[in-house]
Amino acid sequence: MGKLVTVVGNAGVGKTTLTEQLCGALPLMHGLEQHASRPFQQLFAVDRTRYALANQIDYLLLRAEQEAAIRQRTGVGMQDGGLDEDFYIFTRFFYQQGYLSADEFQLCQRMHGLLRHTLPPPDLVIYLTAPLDVVIERHRRRGRTLEIAAVGDLATLDFLCQAWLRRLDRSPVITVDASADDPTFAAQMPRLVAAIQSLFES
């Protein structure tokens, strides 16, 4: 069975960048967010109340499908974000914002619970953290044509991320200070590469 590493953290903190760096340094399978190609993401950006449920169901299923593909092979695979981040951070945030009703949130909760019961938790979680002002500036610079999280949302997303990680007890977590403006993550790569290499050997 393949091993799974997820890179989590606030929107714009550098999850996809680090995932790509690590996949370039090691022979890793990868499952990326695919924000530009998801069928409901553009619709959700236009009408959040109408399309929030469809968008979240699509993302939860996508992440579970990526996990299943990684688990069915040998070796190690990586995701930027992942099933648990999509539920505990983004689904909860959309519920708090009123985009999801209570019944819709409970439907997502049931789906996440069943998917996580079916799939083992990640073998390693890499948590990227940086001061809010750094994340805001990085978020502004990344220039995505389709951006769901606004600058004003980042403080709440960071709070939800930290609240989830405090309860996380089934996966080891490596915290990475992503404050430095270095898209290569040069200072962090050696220990992260070593941690992931140990998964190949276990």
N, C-alpha and C positions, 0 to 999 in steps of 0.2 A: 504493500500500500504506500502511495506517495505521501510525503510530508507537506504541510501547509504553513507558510509564513504570511502574515498579513501586516501591512504597513498602515497605521491608523493615525489620526490627528485631525486638526481643524482644516476647513476648506482653505486651500492656498498655501498650506504650510510646507508642501514639497513631497507629498506621498508618491505621486506618479513619477516625479523626477528621481527620487531615491529608488523606487522599484525598478525603473529603467537602468539606473546605474548598477544595481546589484545583478540584474539579469544580464548586463553586459560583462560583468566580472565572473559570473558563475553560470554553469549550464542549468538554468532554471526555466521551468515552464512558467507562464504568466497568464493572469486573468486581469485585464484592466477595466476601468470604469466604463469606457465606451460612451461617454456622455453625449457625444455628437450624433451617434447613430441609433440611440434607443428610440423606439417608436412613439413613446408618449412624452418624452422630455421637452420637445418644442411646444407641444400642446399644453403641457403643464406650465411652461413659462408664460403662456398667454392667458390661461384660465386655470388658476391653481386649485380652486375648489372643485371644479368639474373633473379634472384629470389627476388629482393627487393620488387617489386610490389605485387607478390603473398604473400610474408611474411607479408607485412603491411596490406593487405586486410584481411588476416586470423586473424591477431591480432585485428584489428578494429572490425571484426565480433565477435570474441571470447569475447572481453570486453563488447560489446553490449549485447551479449547473457547472460553473467554473470550478467550484470545490470538488464536485463529483468527478470531473474530468482529471483533476490533479490527483485525487485519491486513487483513481483506477490505474494510474501508471506508477512506475518506480521513480525514485529521485525526489526532488523538492520543487514545489511550485510556490509562486508569490501572487498576492493580490494587493492592489492599492485600494485600501478601504476594506470592503468585504461585506459578507452577510450580516455580521453582528454590528458593524458600524452603521450600515444602512438602516438597521432597525433601531438600535439604541440611541443613535444621534439624529438621523434625518427623519425617520418615521415619527419619532417622539417630537421633534421640532415642528413638523408639519401639523401634528395634532395640536400642539400648543398654540400654533398660529391660527387654528380654526380651518385649515385646509382639509383636514380629515375629521369626520364626525367621530363620536365615541364608538359607535358600532363599527365604523370603518377601521379605526385604530385597533379595536379588538380582533377584527378579521386579520389584519397584518400581524398582530401579536400571536394569534393561533398559527398562522402560516410559518412565522419565524420559529416558533417553538417546535413545530413538527419537523421543519427542515433541520434545525440544530439537533433534535433528537435522532434524526436519521443519519446525520453527518457528524463525525467527531469534531471537537473544537480545534482551533489552530494549534499547531505544535510550537509556534513562536509568534508573539505579537511585538512588532516594533512600533513604539509610540513616539511620534515626532512632536516636539513641543517648542514653542517660541513665544516671546512676549506678544501681547495682542497688537501693539503698534507695528511690530515687525510683520506679523501675519497680514495685517491690513494693507501695508505697503506692498507686500508680495502679491496679495490677492489683486490689488489694483494693477499691478504690472503684468500679470500673466496673460491678459488679453484674449480670453476665451470669447468666441462669438456667441456662445450659449452659456449663461452663468445663472444658476439657480440661487446660490447663496449670495446675498448682498453683503456689503461691508457692514451694515448695521446688524446683521445676523451673527457675526463672527463671535461676539462675546458669549451669546447664548449657546452656540454650537460648541465652543470650548468648555463651557460649564457642563453640558450634557456629556461630552467626551470624558471629562475627568470623573464625573459621577459614575459613568459606566465602568471605567477602568478600576475605580475603587472597589467595585463589586466583583471584578473578574478574578476568579480563583481556579479556573480550569486550564489556563494557558500561561506559560511564563512570559513576562513582559520585559523588554529592553527599552529603556527611555533614552531618546536621542535628543540632545540639544541642537535644534535646527536654527538657532539664532543667526549664525554666521551666513553671510551672503555668498555662499559657495555651492553652486548647483552640482558640483562633483562630490560633495560630502567627503572630501579627501581625509579630513581628520577622523571621521567616523567609520570609514570603510573597513579598515583592518579588523576591528573587533566584530563588526557585523558579518563580514565575510567568514571570520573564524566561527562565529556562532552558527551560521547557516551550514558551513562545512561539517560541523559536528552532527547535524541532522542527517547528512548523507551516511555517516558512520554508525548511527544508532539503530 
